[in-house]
Amino acid sequence: MTNTLPRKALLSSLLGAATLALAVASTSTFAQEKVLRIGMTAADIPRTLGQPDQGFEGNRFTGIPMYDALTHWDLSKYDEASVLLPGLATEWAVDASDTTKWVFKLREGVKFHDGSDFNADAVVWNVQKVLDQAAKHFDASQVGVTASRMPTLHSARAIDAYTVELTTSEPDAFLPLNLTNLFMASPAHWEAKLAAVPASVTDPAERSAQAWRAFAADASGTGPFKMSAFSPRERLEMVRNEAYWDPARTPKLDRVVMIPLPEANARTAALLSGQVDWIEAPSPDAMDQIRSRGFTIYSNPQPHVWPWQLSFAEGSPWLDKRVRHAANLCVNREELKQLLGGMMGIPKGTVTPDHPWWGNPSFDIRYDPDAAKALMTEAGFSASSPVKVKVQISASGSGQMQPLPMNEYVQESLRECFFDIEFDVLEWNTLFTNWRRGAKDPTANGAHAINVSFAAMDPFFAMVRFSSTGAFPPVSNNWGFFGNDEIDAIIADARTSFDDTERDAALARLHARIVDEAPFVWIAHDVGPRAMSPKVKNVVQPKSWFIDIAPMDIE
Amino acid sequence: MFLYLLRRVIYTLPIMLGVAFLCFLLVHISPGDPLVSILPPDASIELQRQLMTLYGFDRSYFEQFVSWIWRALQGDLGTSIATGRPVADEVFRAVGNTLMLAGVATLIGFFFGSLFGFVAGYFRDSWVDRAASALSVLGVSVPHYWLGMVLVIIFSSWLMILPATGAGPGGSGAWVWDWAHVQYLILPAVTMSVIPMGIIARTVRALVADILAQEFVVGLKAKGMTDVGIFLHVVKNAAPTALAVMGLQLGYLLGGSILIETVFSWPGTGFLLNSAIFQRDLPLLQGTILVLAMFFVLLNLLVDVLQTTLDPRIQRS
């Protein structure tokens, strides 16, 4: 008996301790911070002051998570084209009597991360920051990435606290789409940063620059995540905004850490070693290893076109439509897709057949070498007398996927159909600059095509800049001087169709004409591959350049 | 001595100016648009012109150069086009990180290089010598970025015992000398150390072999000194040259390694240069190159002065 009691006591003590340990463990599990760590392809943290740089990767990682725009892309579906949704504006309409004026009704009760109110004055202030050089907060460094994405936006005027009027330089039905790129930064927070600039700095421009610099290091938007720590070129940390206005996008994650990892092997190693939970664009030859270690590869065709843009300048072999069609019929895209480990979408045009702008073109882009050879024979070419074509390409570059192996594959493919392709390989930034100068410029070096991939999110970026005669170089990116009166008329129709259905119908007609005329050899759509730990949940990879981190969770 | 010092400093000024001019010229004559990082190719001509004016790129090269040099003399290296941050802040933060990496890499290289060199020289023509020599040749020959990737695959991806990238769990700004941070330094420092290790090992081996053949060593042996005693004499005689080689290697490593720092995402001058080149961020590129070039000019000045102090014959020549 004497021995039993202590044993019982010991047992109950052990049970008690175990229960306590379990309770503590479960409490700590519940209390454990949910942190998502992302390895970006960018070499630096995209700018955090509201208008990100680094292309759309900037919008993806420091724009959409920390800020809102008047209009948003729907990023909640993986199987439908991403369409426009209300963001900080709840509704909008063009003025029927003057179609250069738009009235936007704003969402009430939205607060910036610093606690100040979002209202019509904030919208006017954010338009002024990039368009009004007389405004004290005008910032030249934000102009380039903003104004070019909304080329017709001219000014803004507050009608009342929650109604704002935006004016365009000409009637432009694309404005609501373009406004997804204008992120709303907090005027009150910027004013506070300006007030903190030492009085010894007297030059207004320098004071403004210093205020923006301070704002970038401690930003304030209205987005689902708030900036919490920033180390230039190394890491950005954001915590959840519990007061976010959209319950569907109020984050479940406690913290998101973003790390720039420009080198593909370094990104893969960081993922495999558990340093990050998600990497952008894993190296194609590491896909199998990544999958075998239990990570998930997400991909989905995105509005990212990887083409050869053709020259219509005098003497170009592409002036013959049969040659243009033959090239489009001679690329075995299925085989190219295998070469890229499956990480490629097969294009049927600039947009996909499920897109509202598809338009049922009559020319079917497919692999049909016999039809291609027949067209080439008809055009006067043969194996012994191939057409000579020079193409400017880059060895690397943002959005260029794997330019060298892909272009070499296309070169070999086209050889079968009597094309003799020569490459003029340029450094990426040089090629990018030349793109604007056009096929007739000396920098084209006599090239008949150029390989620059592009975003096709909105009508201007996707089609207008490549098909309008008004976009001939050096005005915009119609490098090959493609266009005619009929296409210009369709573009004008689309720009002035303020009903969404009518606008989309006009854009569908435009897309069908572009595909039929084939000013491109459409080679690939990027699928935006990203690898994630299986711990990351609620991931939806939409048919978009962007992805919404807000609904994600981590186990 | 003072006059010599003054003369050397005066000689350095035109060199610095020449370096600055070359640096400005090389960056500006390369093709491409200086505003490419903030100006998409679809920007209107009007917008392009507006920004060229706002950033001062519409002025003549001469005006831009004079304005840049004048501001640089006052410690202002301009503002990064891509980030809007002051170039001086970016460069000096990166220099600090590279200094830390290069310092640790040099210490590793010096320790193992000296060890292999002494052992190889002392046991000349034995298998130990051949093994140590093979290691040193390997160190000099192996492409270090390749070695870096192999080390990452082994220690980060497979064994998962060392981090693959970065400069600490909270970034280099929150660096402290504890294991949580030092583990980030190991792989890049080891990778960076292989070249100095190989060079120091080969130098020390040759030195030791040479010293061992000298008459004073025979004399010491004849007097009955133990092997350990003789070894210590050899070390003492070889140390100055080995240290000089180490100093030289440190100088090279301080320039940063674009490849190693990029492979490991180490935020030093190499990583910064890589980023500036790809973003075509001219002020950042100019500023980084200028600071590194000035560093070498000043280092050379320092070496000249030190050598003259130690050996006045140099001053007379």
Interface residues (C-beta under 8 A of the other chain):
Chain A: A43 D44 R47 L49 D53 G55 A140 S141 V143 G144 V145 A147 S148 R149 P151 A209 W212 R213 A216 A229 S231 P232 R233 E234 R235 I259 P260 L261 P262 E263 N265 A266 T268 A269 A270 L272 S273 G274 Q275 E427 W428 N429 T430 F432 T433 W435 R436 T443 V452 F460 F461 R465 P474 V475 S476 N477
Chain B: P31 G32 D33 L35 V36 S37 I38 L39 P40 P41 D42 A43 S44 I45 L47 Q50 L51 L54 Y55 T79 I81 A82 T83 G84 R85 P86 E90 R93 M149 V152 I153 S156 S157 M160 L162 P163 A164 T165 G166 A167 G170 G171 S172 G173 A174 T262 V263 F264 S265 P267 F271 L272 N274 S275 F278 Q279 R280
